[in-house]
Amino acid sequence: MKNKILLALLLAAVPVFISCSKEDRREVKQTIDSASTTLGRDVDTLLNSTLSRDSLFEKTAFEPLDPGKLKVKELRSIMNDIFDNYVDIKEELEEDDSADVVKQAEEMKKILMSTATSAAQYEKSTEWKNWLTTFEKITADLSGAKDLMTQRKFFSEMSVSLENMITKFGVKGKDVYKLTCTSLDPKNFWFTDSKDLDNPYFGKDKTNEKSEKCIKVVKGWKFD
């Protein structure tokens, strides 16, 4: 956003520069030079951060998946709705938005009800039923939590349960990454299907939030 503002200021300064007196033009030129330097520095910082982030994800140790043991694509496609809503909850925690965490947890309840019906024709195992029951309980606990500390506690439990879903039932058409942070308890990990380092356990507290020294990509899975 700051880069866009600076660029807009530079463009806006052009007509002013033309109509100014010689002395005024000198001052405008100094302002433009200063803004250009700042813009260039910000672009460099942004570029270096992006390259560092990509490098971090490129080192991911993807766990091999046996195609013969993967669930059918129809079931894994249904699991995508659960994963996507989990990411929505994660993003609300990153923003410290407790109220919207509750809203997304309520949305997860609806998704799980739909999933139970849709998945019944593809998966009938006790393992599936046990997982669904556990995840429903965690979701209910999360939807009832009103403060961020408690919500992050249940989000941690949800992440543990989600890993069971990922490894036992899978998703469809996603590269899934498991991330953790050296400043956190090892049990406080999270998942993403995009290359971002946003940390749901720190939220808007920028301490180590996106630092490559803190964030570690533990492993990943590639689903076709």
C-alpha positions in Angstrom: 0.0 0.0 0.0 2.8 2.4 0.9 4.5 1.7 -2.4 1.3 2.6 -4.3 0.8 5.8 -2.3 4.4 6.9 -3.1 4.0 6.1 -6.7 0.8 8.1 -6.8 2.5 11.1 -5.2 5.3 10.9 -7.8 2.8 11.0 -10.6 0.8 13.8 -9.0 4.0 15.9 -8.6 4.7 16.0 -12.4 2.1 18.8 -13.3 3.0 20.7 -10.2 6.7 20.6 -11.2 5.9 22.0 -14.7 3.9 25.0 -13.4 6.3 25.9 -10.5 8.8 28.7 -10.4 12.5 27.8 -10.6 13.0 27.8 -6.8 9.8 25.8 -6.2 10.8 23.3 -8.8 14.0 22.7 -6.9 12.0 21.9 -3.8 9.6 19.6 -5.7 12.6 17.8 -7.3 14.1 17.1 -3.9 10.8 15.7 -2.7 10.5 13.5 -5.8 14.1 12.3 -5.4 13.5 11.4 -1.7 10.3 9.6 -2.5 11.9 7.7 -5.4 14.7 6.6 -3.0 12.2 5.4 -0.4 10.1 3.7 -3.1 13.1 1.9 -4.5 14.2 0.8 -1.0 10.7 -0.5 -0.2 10.6 -2.4 -3.5 13.9 -4.0 -2.7 12.8 -5.0 0.8 9.6 -6.4 -0.6 11.5 -8.4 -3.3 14.0 -9.7 -0.8 11.3 -10.8 1.5 9.4 -12.6 -1.3 12.6 -14.4 -2.5 13.4 -15.4 1.1 9.8 -16.7 1.6 9.9 -18.7 -1.6 13.2 -20.2 -0.7 11.8 -21.3 2.6 8.9 -23.1 0.9 11.1 -24.5 -1.9 13.0 -26.5 0.8 9.8 -28.3 1.9 10.2 -32.0 2.4 7.1 -33.3 0.8 5.9 -36.7 2.2 5.3 -39.3 -0.5 1.7 -40.3 -1.2 0.8 -43.8 -2.4 -1.8 -43.3 -5.2 -3.2 -46.7 -4.4 -4.0 -45.7 -0.8 -5.4 -42.2 -1.6 -9.1 -41.8 -1.1 -11.2 -41.2 -4.2 -11.1 -37.7 -5.6 -14.7 -37.1 -4.9 -14.2 -37.5 -1.2 -11.0 -35.5 -1.2 -12.8 -32.7 -3.0 -15.4 -32.6 -0.2 -12.5 -32.4 2.3 -11.4 -29.2 0.5 -14.3 -27.3 2.0 -13.1 -28.2 5.5 -9.6 -27.2 4.7 -10.6 -23.9 3.1 -12.7 -22.9 6.1 -9.8 -23.9 8.4 -7.7 -21.4 6.5 -10.4 -18.7 6.9 -10.3 -19.3 10.7 -6.5 -19.0 10.6 -6.7 -15.7 8.8 -9.1 -14.3 11.3 -6.7 -15.2 14.1 -3.9 -13.5 12.2 -6.0 -10.3 12.3 -6.9 -10.8 16.0 -10.6 -10.7 14.9 -12.2 -12.8 17.7 -15.7 -12.1 16.5 -15.0 -13.4 13.0 -13.3 -16.4 14.3 -16.6 -17.4 16.0 -18.4 -16.7 12.7 -16.0 -18.9 10.8 -16.4 -21.6 13.4 -20.1 -21.5 13.0 -19.6 -21.8 9.3 -17.4 -24.8 9.9 -20.3 -26.5 11.7 -22.5 -26.1 8.6 -19.7 -27.5 6.4 -19.3 -30.5 8.6 -23.0 -31.3 8.5 -22.9 -31.1 4.7 -19.7 -33.1 4.6 -21.2 -35.9 6.8 -24.0 -36.3 4.2 -21.9 -35.9 1.1 -19.1 -38.2 2.2 -21.3 -41.0 3.3 -21.4 -42.6 -0.1 -17.6 -42.6 -0.3 -16.4 -43.3 3.2 -18.1 -45.4 5.9 -15.2 -46.5 8.1 -15.1 -46.2 11.9 -11.9 -44.2 11.5 -13.8 -41.6 9.4 -16.7 -41.4 11.9 -14.4 -41.1 14.9 -12.5 -38.3 13.1 -15.6 -36.4 12.2 -16.9 -36.7 15.8 -13.7 -35.3 17.2 -13.5 -32.5 14.7 -17.1 -31.5 15.4 -16.4 -31.3 19.1 -13.3 -29.1 18.6 -15.3 -26.8 16.2 -18.1 -26.5 18.8 -15.5 -25.5 21.5 -14.0 -23.0 19.1 -17.3 -21.4 18.3 -18.1 -21.0 22.0 -14.7 -19.4 22.8 -14.9 -15.6 23.2 -11.3 -14.5 23.7 -8.3 -14.9 21.4 -6.2 -16.9 23.9 -8.8 -19.6 24.2 -9.6 -19.5 20.5 -5.9 -20.1 19.7 -5.9 -23.0 22.1 -8.8 -24.7 20.3 -7.2 -23.8 16.9 -4.2 -25.7 18.0 -6.4 -28.7 18.7 -8.1 -28.2 15.4 -4.7 -28.2 13.6 -3.8 -31.6 15.2 -7.1 -33.1 14.1 -6.8 -31.6 10.6 -3.4 -33.3 10.2 -5.2 -36.6 10.8 -7.7 -35.6 8.1 -4.9 -34.7 5.7 -2.9 -37.8 6.2 -5.8 -40.3 6.4 -8.4 -38.9 3.9 -6.6 -36.1 2.0 -7.7 -33.1 -0.1 -7.8 -32.5 -3.8 -5.6 -30.4 -6.1 -3.6 -28.7 -3.3 0.0 -28.4 -2.0 -0.4 -28.3 1.7 2.3 -27.0 4.0 2.7 -27.6 7.8 4.4 -24.6 9.5 5.6 -24.0 13.0 7.6 -21.3 14.8 10.6 -21.6 17.0 9.1 -19.1 19.5 6.1 -21.4 20.1 5.4 -24.7 21.7 5.9 -27.4 19.0 2.2 -28.4 19.3 1.2 -25.0 18.0 1.6 -25.6 14.3 -0.7 -24.7 11.4 -1.4 -25.5 7.8 -1.6 -23.4 4.6 -2.0 -24.1 0.9 -0.4 -20.8 -0.1 3.2 -19.6 0.4 2.6 -17.1 3.2 4.2 -16.9 6.6 1.4 -15.3 8.5 1.3 -16.7 12.0 -2.1 -17.2 13.6 -0.6 -17.6 17.1 0.9 -14.1 17.1 -1.8 -12.2 15.1 -1.1 -8.4 14.8 1.8 -8.7 17.3 4.6 -8.4 14.8 7.2 -10.1 17.1 8.6 -12.9 14.9 5.3 -13.0 13.0 6.8 -13.4 9.6 10.5 -13.9 10.4 12.3 -16.7 8.5 14.3 -17.1 11.8 11.0 -18.0 13.5 8.9 -19.8 10.8 9.8 -23.3 9.8 8.1 -25.3 7.1 8.0 -28.7 8.7 6.7 -30.8 5.8 4.1 -30.8 3.1 1.9 -33.0 0.9 1.1 -32.7 -2.9 -2.4 -33.8 -3.8 -3.4 -34.1 -7.4 
